[in-house]
């Protein structure tokens, strides 16, 4: 049987490097995702209520609703509108609905809640807000919803645009 002296005997240098020290992440947590055009965007984890893979047959179309809306879902007894985020942002490519499930990012603010259907989910990642720059060369249609962008590769000039979930929720375009 081991006693405390046996357990703590030895040198801390023998401990595996991954268990020696936890590193504090730099930045804020964000969810990366893709639209049908393969443009990559991010949303702050603070504004995300839930991320689900929603079966397409569980999204109920709503007659006479905005063409931006795919329909409504029942999420644990709460009715949530599901919108095609790509169409909302003016993406010319249509969301692929020829599959069994669609990724939906549920965002909320106080009593407002909305599901954003996207083409594909990426990773959760810590991104440094100090490296967030002004968005350049973005269409006027999406400018009110973009907080800025990160340059991911200097050579490729690939960018990751940060969306403002509050601006999306408060948009007058949902009434159209």
C-alpha positions, 0 to 999 in steps of 0.5 A, spaced: 500 500 500 502 507 498 502 512 503 503 519 502 510 519 502 511 514 496 506 518 492 509 525 493 516 522 492 520 523 486 522 529 482 517 534 479 521 533 472 519 526 471 511 528 470 509 529 463 510 536 460 502 536 459 501 535 466 506 540 469 502 546 467 496 549 465 496 555 460 491 560 460 488 561 453 489 568 450 483 571 447 476 570 447 472 563 445 469 563 438 466 558 434 468 558 427 463 556 421 462 556 414 457 558 409 455 555 402 460 559 399 465 556 403 467 563 406 469 562 414 466 566 419 466 566 427 461 568 432 463 569 440 461 564 444 458 569 449 452 570 444 451 562 443 446 559 447 447 552 443 449 548 437 445 543 434 445 538 428 438 539 426 434 533 422 431 537 416 425 534 417 424 537 424 424 544 421 417 546 420 416 551 414 412 557 416 407 560 410 408 567 409 414 568 413 420 571 410 424 567 405 430 568 409 427 563 414 427 556 413 422 554 418 421 553 426 424 548 431 421 545 437 427 545 442 425 542 449 418 546 448 421 552 446 419 554 438 425 557 435 425 560 428 431 557 424 434 562 418 439 561 413 445 565 415 448 565 408 442 568 405 441 573 410 448 575 409 447 575 401 451 569 400 449 567 392 450 560 394 444 556 397 444 552 403 445 544 402 438 541 404 439 535 401 442 531 407 439 529 413 441 534 418 443 541 418 448 545 423 444 550 427 447 555 431 442 558 436 444 565 439 440 569 444 439 576 447 434 576 453 428 574 450 430 574 443 432 567 440 434 565 433 437 559 430 442 560 424 443 554 419 450 554 416 453 549 411 459 547 416 461 548 423 468 549 424 472 549 431 471 553 437 478 557 438 481 562 442 482 568 438 485 575 440 481 581 440 487 585 440 489 582 433 482 583 430 482 589 425 477 593 421 473 589 415 476 591 408 472 589 402 466 587 404 459 588 401 455 593 404 449 588 405 453 585 411 457 591 413 452 592 419 453 585 421 461 584 421 465 587 427 472 586 424 476 580 421 482 577 423 488 575 417 489 568 418 495 568 413 499 573 410 501 570 404 494 567 402 490 573 405 485 569 408 481 572 413 476 570 418 470 575 419 467 576 426 459 577 426 455 581 431 450 576 434 446 582 437 446 586 430 443 579 427 438 578 432 436 586 432 436 586 424 429 589 421 431 584 415 427 579 419 420 583 418 421 583 410 
